[in-house]
């Protein structure tokens, strides 16, 4: 996967870097201008390829775990499951994650507010105690929320993988 991202970066930035170097060495400013235009185009090409490959190969770890596929077979299986259904898979990857993220944020805000009320009541006028307790809660609460919500993110991907595998 990292090699694909590196390949997308080379495709996106390689030609502009070569032209800019050639333009700087030959002192031709037109080549540097063309290199800048190619750089802008290359950034978009690189982003598009990286995004496409990310969606195509996002399910490869689940092929390894659920079907005991290894290496190239897992990547091929992931790509096969996504083929022809790119946008449907993308939506089914993003929507559950966004919903879980928003719910986790709301829970964190509600619990943080409730705990701050309790801390203010418990600590009274002791600012040092309130600050220490608030600092501990500010560090622990997000970790607990993340620990409880992370399995939901993975479960959504597993259900998507199984659904795609059944319908392929």
C-alpha positions as CSV (number, residue, x, y, z in Angstrom):
1,X,0.0,0.0,0.0
2,X,2.8,2.4,0.9
3,X,4.4,1.6,-2.5
4,X,1.2,2.6,-4.3
5,X,1.1,5.9,-2.5
6,X,4.8,6.4,-3.3
7,X,4.0,5.6,-6.9
8,X,1.1,8.1,-7.0
9,X,3.5,10.7,-5.6
10,X,6.1,10.0,-8.2
11,X,3.5,10.2,-11.0
12,X,2.2,13.4,-9.6
13,X,5.4,15.2,-8.8
14,X,8.1,13.5,-10.9
15,X,7.6,15.3,-14.3
16,X,7.4,18.8,-12.7
17,X,10.5,18.2,-10.6
18,X,12.4,17.1,-13.7
19,X,11.3,20.1,-15.7
20,X,12.0,22.5,-12.9
21,X,15.5,21.1,-12.5
22,X,16.1,21.2,-16.3
23,X,14.8,24.8,-16.4
24,X,17.0,25.8,-13.5
25,X,20.1,24.2,-15.0
26,X,19.5,25.7,-18.5
27,X,18.2,29.0,-17.1
28,X,15.0,28.8,-19.2
29,X,12.2,30.3,-17.2
30,X,9.5,28.9,-19.5
31,X,10.4,25.4,-18.4
32,X,10.0,26.4,-14.8
33,X,6.6,27.9,-15.6
34,X,5.5,24.7,-17.3
35,X,6.9,22.7,-14.3
36,X,4.7,24.8,-12.0
37,X,1.6,24.1,-14.1
38,X,2.6,20.4,-14.2
39,X,3.1,20.5,-10.4
40,X,-0.5,21.7,-9.9
41,X,-1.9,19.1,-12.2
42,X,0.3,16.5,-10.6
43,X,-1.0,17.3,-7.1
44,X,-4.5,16.6,-8.3
45,X,-3.5,13.4,-10.2
46,X,-1.6,12.2,-7.1
47,X,-4.6,12.9,-4.8
48,X,-7.1,11.2,-7.2
49,X,-4.9,8.1,-7.6
50,X,-4.2,7.9,-3.9
51,X,-7.9,8.2,-3.1
52,X,-8.9,5.6,-5.7
53,X,-6.3,3.1,-4.5
54,X,-7.2,3.8,-0.8
55,X,-10.8,2.8,-1.5
56,X,-9.8,-0.2,-3.6
57,X,-7.4,-1.7,-1.1
58,X,-9.1,-0.6,2.1
59,X,-10.7,-4.1,2.6
60,X,-7.4,-6.0,2.1
61,X,-6.8,-6.5,5.9
62,X,-10.2,-8.0,6.2
63,X,-9.4,-10.4,3.4
64,X,-6.4,-11.5,5.3
65,X,-8.3,-12.0,8.6
66,X,-11.6,-13.4,7.3
67,X,-10.5,-15.4,4.3
68,X,-6.9,-16.1,5.3
69,X,-5.7,-14.6,2.0
70,X,-2.1,-13.5,1.9
71,X,-0.3,-10.5,0.3
72,X,-1.2,-10.1,-3.3
73,X,-4.2,-12.3,-3.0
74,X,-5.7,-10.1,-0.3
75,X,-5.1,-7.0,-2.4
76,X,-6.6,-8.6,-5.5
77,X,-9.6,-9.7,-3.4
78,X,-10.2,-6.3,-2.1
79,X,-9.9,-4.7,-5.5
80,X,-12.3,-7.4,-6.9
81,X,-14.9,-6.6,-4.2
82,X,-14.8,-2.9,-5.0
83,X,-14.7,-3.2,-8.8
84,X,-17.8,-1.7,-10.4
85,X,-19.1,-0.4,-7.0
86,X,-16.6,2.3,-6.2
87,X,-19.0,5.0,-5.1
88,X,-21.3,2.6,-3.2
89,X,-18.3,1.2,-1.3
90,X,-17.0,4.7,-0.6
91,X,-20.4,5.9,0.8
92,X,-20.6,2.7,2.9
93,X,-17.1,3.3,4.2
94,X,-17.7,6.9,5.1
95,X,-21.2,7.2,6.4
96,X,-20.9,4.8,9.4
97,X,-17.6,6.3,10.4
98,X,-19.1,9.8,10.3
99,X,-22.1,8.7,12.3
100,X,-19.9,7.0,14.9
101,X,-17.6,10.0,15.1
102,X,-20.4,12.5,15.6
103,X,-22.0,10.3,18.3
104,X,-18.7,9.9,20.0
105,X,-18.2,13.7,19.9
106,X,-21.7,14.3,21.4
107,X,-21.1,11.7,24.1
108,X,-17.8,13.3,25.0
109,X,-19.3,16.8,25.2
110,X,-22.2,15.6,27.3
111,X,-20.1,13.6,29.7
112,X,-17.5,16.4,29.9
113,X,-20.2,18.9,30.8
114,X,-21.7,16.6,33.4
115,X,-18.4,15.8,34.9
116,X,-17.4,19.4,35.1
117,X,-20.6,20.2,37.0
118,X,-19.8,17.4,39.4
119,X,-16.2,18.5,39.8
120,X,-17.2,22.1,40.5
121,X,-19.6,20.9,43.2
122,X,-17.1,18.5,44.7
123,X,-14.0,20.7,44.7
124,X,-15.8,23.8,46.0
125,X,-13.5,26.7,46.3
126,X,-10.3,24.6,46.1
127,X,-9.0,25.7,42.6
128,X,-6.0,23.4,42.8
129,X,-8.1,20.3,43.3
130,X,-10.5,21.3,40.6
131,X,-7.7,21.9,38.2
132,X,-6.1,18.5,38.9
133,X,-9.3,16.6,38.6
134,X,-10.4,18.5,35.5
135,X,-7.0,17.7,33.9
136,X,-7.3,14.0,34.6
137,X,-10.8,13.9,33.3
138,X,-9.8,15.8,30.1
139,X,-7.2,13.2,29.4
140,X,-9.1,10.1,30.5
141,X,-12.5,10.8,29.0
142,X,-11.4,11.0,25.3
143,X,-9.4,7.9,25.7
144,X,-12.4,6.0,27.1
145,X,-14.7,7.3,24.3
146,X,-12.1,6.3,21.6
147,X,-11.6,2.9,23.2
148,X,-15.3,2.3,23.2
149,X,-15.9,3.6,19.7
150,X,-13.0,2.0,17.8
151,X,-14.6,-1.4,17.7
152,X,-17.6,0.2,16.0
153,X,-15.4,1.5,13.2
154,X,-13.9,-1.9,12.6
155,X,-17.2,-3.7,12.9
156,X,-18.7,-1.4,10.2
157,X,-15.9,-2.4,7.8
158,X,-16.2,-6.1,8.6
159,X,-20.0,-5.9,7.9
160,X,-19.2,-4.1,4.6
161,X,-16.7,-6.7,3.7
162,X,-19.0,-9.6,4.4
163,X,-21.8,-7.9,2.5
164,X,-19.6,-7.3,-0.6
165,X,-18.3,-10.9,-0.4
166,X,-21.8,-12.3,-0.3
167,X,-22.9,-10.2,-3.3
168,X,-19.9,-10.8,-5.5
